[in-house]
Amino acid sequence: MPATDVLLTFFASTLLFAYMPGPALLYTAAQTLARGRAAGLMAALGIHLGGYVHVAAASAGLSALFLAVPPLYVAVKVAGAAYLVWLGWRLLRQRDEGEMPEIPRKSARRAFVESIAVEVLNPKTALFFLAFLPQFVDPAAALPVAAQLLILGTLVNLTFTSADLVCVALAGAVTRRLGRGGGLRLARRAGGGLLIGLGAHLALQQK
């Protein structure tokens, strides 16, 4: 494995990237505002599991396809952005369901499945792992490079998930203060609008 000073730099850089406001934090906040803390937690779990797809792809060299075939990158980026906009629009169109006890469970399960798809369809995550992880790999180490990438990628994924959980806790505190009725409707609309804005932002980004 890399030297101690390299690992310290790795952890410091990972923490900086993880807790810097970005799409994943905005996404988990939107899910929490729109569907509650349970859905936010399941969204964070879905993003975490989806992240391992990119970790595995980076260790196998598959993420380089996005650099070698630019149209593939654009296609995946547009598909992911369109999916986010569709999720947000569906939340905005959702009717008030009252206080039916089964809704939170359905919302949480749906958020989990949706979040896996959102993360897998985010080519920027793939390129991040492809660009970031090799900086801390030691080709001369006894451990194969692919194994080092898997370990480092797993650590990055866990760190990013810790930031997502903090975001869910903060957004959950907001929804509790809003209470029921009109407050929850406002939170759901805010979450839906945030997803639409995030999807539009990702689609319009040049790189």
Legacy VTK file of the C-alpha trace (Angstrom):
# vtk DataFile Version 3.0
C-alpha trace
ASCII
DATASET POLYDATA
POINTS 207 float
0.000 0.000 0.000
1.090 3.657 -0.375
3.313 5.334 2.204
1.845 6.910 5.341
2.161 10.482 4.085
0.386 9.533 0.869
-2.424 7.893 2.815
-2.814 10.972 5.022
-3.137 13.094 1.907
-5.652 10.596 0.545
-7.862 10.761 3.649
-7.664 14.552 3.843
-8.586 14.913 0.177
-11.407 12.386 0.509
-12.920 14.231 3.473
-12.721 17.509 1.574
-14.486 16.102 -1.473
-17.051 14.202 0.611
-18.215 17.140 2.724
-18.083 19.711 -0.059
-21.690 20.461 -1.128
-22.350 18.555 -4.329
-24.962 16.544 -6.253
-25.054 13.570 -3.855
-25.641 15.769 -0.807
-28.306 17.760 -2.636
-29.954 14.540 -3.776
-30.158 13.000 -0.306
-31.416 16.300 1.090
-34.120 16.411 -1.587
-35.237 12.850 -0.850
-35.355 13.577 2.884
-37.316 16.785 2.445
-39.768 15.160 0.050
-40.266 11.773 1.707
-38.903 11.920 5.238
-35.837 10.741 7.126
-36.401 7.019 6.450
-36.435 7.679 2.706
-33.343 9.849 3.056
-31.480 7.053 4.831
-32.500 4.549 2.174
-31.459 7.021 -0.522
-28.021 7.281 1.101
-27.797 3.484 1.190
-28.806 3.263 -2.464
-26.169 5.803 -3.475
-23.603 3.899 -1.408
-24.347 0.584 -3.108
-24.447 2.219 -6.534
-21.044 3.719 -5.806
-19.518 0.250 -5.685
-20.411 -0.187 -9.356
-18.102 2.722 -10.141
-15.423 1.464 -7.754
-15.440 -1.930 -9.481
-15.432 -0.287 -12.908
-12.476 1.920 -11.993
-10.466 -1.019 -10.658
-11.195 -2.970 -13.842
-10.381 -0.016 -16.082
-13.914 0.150 -17.491
-14.412 3.789 -16.490
-11.819 4.739 -19.110
-14.477 3.972 -21.722
-16.092 7.328 -20.919
-12.864 9.070 -21.923
-12.300 6.903 -24.981
-15.915 7.150 -26.220
-17.265 10.668 -25.495
-20.746 9.929 -26.942
-21.152 7.187 -24.355
-20.406 9.668 -21.577
-22.938 12.153 -22.977
-25.598 9.458 -23.360
-25.241 8.233 -19.786
-25.106 11.795 -18.424
-28.288 12.809 -20.254
-30.063 9.629 -19.167
-29.152 10.249 -15.534
-30.163 13.902 -15.698
-33.484 13.058 -17.337
-34.161 10.476 -14.627
-33.568 13.079 -11.906
-35.929 15.533 -13.597
-38.570 12.818 -13.914
-38.239 11.937 -10.215
-38.613 15.580 -9.245
-41.610 16.083 -11.515
-43.294 13.011 -10.054
-42.820 14.375 -6.534
-44.304 17.722 -7.548
-47.308 15.985 -9.110
-47.862 13.649 -6.149
-51.176 14.116 -4.430
-51.461 14.540 -0.693
-51.940 11.130 0.868
-52.964 12.213 4.354
-51.431 10.259 7.197
-51.579 6.728 5.845
-49.003 4.672 7.795
-47.810 2.635 4.832
-46.628 5.619 2.807
-43.251 6.120 4.558
-42.349 2.465 4.007
-43.209 2.629 0.307
-41.394 5.933 -0.073
-38.261 4.581 1.608
-38.183 1.463 -0.559
-38.762 3.521 -3.686
-36.036 5.979 -2.709
-33.589 3.090 -2.265
-34.220 1.667 -5.748
-34.232 5.084 -7.401
-30.981 6.080 -5.711
-29.100 3.051 -6.981
-30.179 3.942 -10.523
-29.271 7.612 -10.050
-25.766 6.751 -8.867
-25.098 4.142 -11.543
-26.269 6.583 -14.242
-23.865 9.289 -13.050
-20.780 9.158 -15.292
-19.144 11.960 -13.291
-18.777 9.556 -10.388
-17.026 7.082 -12.670
-14.631 9.750 -13.921
-13.982 10.957 -10.372
-12.843 7.505 -9.263
-10.849 7.094 -12.457
-9.005 10.383 -11.897
-8.735 10.372 -8.102
-7.837 6.837 -7.036
-4.738 6.252 -9.226
-3.047 9.243 -7.576
-2.649 7.174 -4.396
-1.764 3.771 -5.848
1.720 2.332 -5.428
2.585 0.189 -8.499
5.616 -1.239 -6.660
3.555 -2.531 -3.722
3.029 -6.250 -3.186
-0.734 -5.764 -3.400
-1.973 -5.705 -7.022
-3.026 -2.326 -8.385
-6.601 -3.518 -8.926
-6.850 -4.561 -5.271
-5.446 -1.208 -4.121
-8.051 0.587 -6.245
-10.816 -1.515 -4.706
-9.672 -0.768 -1.159
-9.176 2.937 -1.754
-12.469 3.157 -3.633
-14.314 1.464 -0.785
-12.832 3.935 1.709
-13.881 6.849 -0.497
-17.386 5.444 -0.842
-17.745 4.996 2.924
-16.538 8.549 3.564
-18.956 10.010 1.051
-21.784 8.036 2.655
-20.924 9.486 6.058
-21.437 12.951 4.556
-24.751 11.835 3.054
-25.917 10.620 6.479
-25.044 13.966 8.058
-27.036 15.680 5.317
-30.019 13.387 5.939
-29.910 14.185 9.655
-29.904 17.929 8.993
-32.672 17.728 6.391
-34.660 15.461 8.715
-34.454 18.092 11.440
-35.914 20.603 8.987
-38.857 18.351 8.110
-39.601 17.738 11.793
-39.757 21.481 12.397
-42.112 21.903 9.469
-44.556 19.443 11.015
-47.435 17.885 9.105
-49.935 19.198 6.584
-48.816 22.335 4.753
-45.273 22.056 6.053
-44.781 18.604 4.591
-46.324 19.670 1.298
-43.845 22.523 1.161
-40.962 20.146 1.944
-42.061 17.724 -0.776
-42.283 20.517 -3.327
-38.873 21.798 -2.276
-37.432 18.306 -2.680
-39.038 17.844 -6.088
-37.829 21.234 -7.267
-34.328 20.460 -6.024
-34.242 17.192 -8.004
-35.417 18.943 -11.171
-32.832 21.694 -10.724
-30.097 19.150 -10.068
-31.023 17.159 -13.176
-31.058 20.296 -15.332
-27.699 21.392 -13.915
-26.083 18.044 -14.664
-27.524 17.962 -18.184
-26.271 21.459 -19.045
-22.767 21.002 -17.647
-20.166 20.966 -20.396
-17.947 18.353 -18.743
LINES 1 208
207 0 1 2 3 4 5 6 7 8 9 10 11 12 13 14 15 16 17 18 19 20 21 22 23 24 25 26 27 28 29 30 31 32 33 34 35 36 37 38 39 40 41 42 43 44 45 46 47 48 49 50 51 52 53 54 55 56 57 58 59 60 61 62 63 64 65 66 67 68 69 70 71 72 73 74 75 76 77 78 79 80 81 82 83 84 85 86 87 88 89 90 91 92 93 94 95 96 97 98 99 100 101 102 103 104 105 106 107 108 109 110 111 112 113 114 115 116 117 118 119 120 121 122 123 124 125 126 127 128 129 130 131 132 133 134 135 136 137 138 139 140 141 142 143 144 145 146 147 148 149 150 151 152 153 154 155 156 157 158 159 160 161 162 163 164 165 166 167 168 169 170 171 172 173 174 175 176 177 178 179 180 181 182 183 184 185 186 187 188 189 190 191 192 193 194 195 196 197 198 199 200 201 202 203 204 205 206
